[in-house]
């Protein structure tokens, strides 16, 4: 049994503003909030083969279930594309060594979906995969990623500031106070 040493979750959480995080190579690079829009690689794992079992003449017979296997593969591909369209997909493109792990996460997710009463260990493993590939808040921190805010669309959705009524001219003090609003300098 291993004793001592660093663990992934030991100590304080990585801080984007600390020198120690920078020394460890965590740059907290921003991921696009709108998700990854580039080309999605092919699913890297071999197709899974599902079997159907039945009894013939008192003996158990196991046969390949081609239809269920094709349905499973189709769902795997849908989950694969959904994962890649997340903001994390932008980081994964630079780390092709992660692709099989991302695919295993997709395969495990489909397995759990098909059997909602799945073994608790499978559900726990699914969470560990999600954290490892950065799909949870803790996983984002461990990988040194953060999702950038889409400030342009936020501002586009807000109403423009209304001009003050031209009832009387502003005093010098009122003009200075107006120049700084909510801590933002607009002058």
Helices and strands as residue ranges (DSSP letters): H 19-23, E 29-31, E 51-56, E 59-64, H 66-84, H 89-92, G 96-98, H 99-114, H 120-132, H 137-143, E 145-147, H 151-157, H 172-179, E 180-181, E 184-185
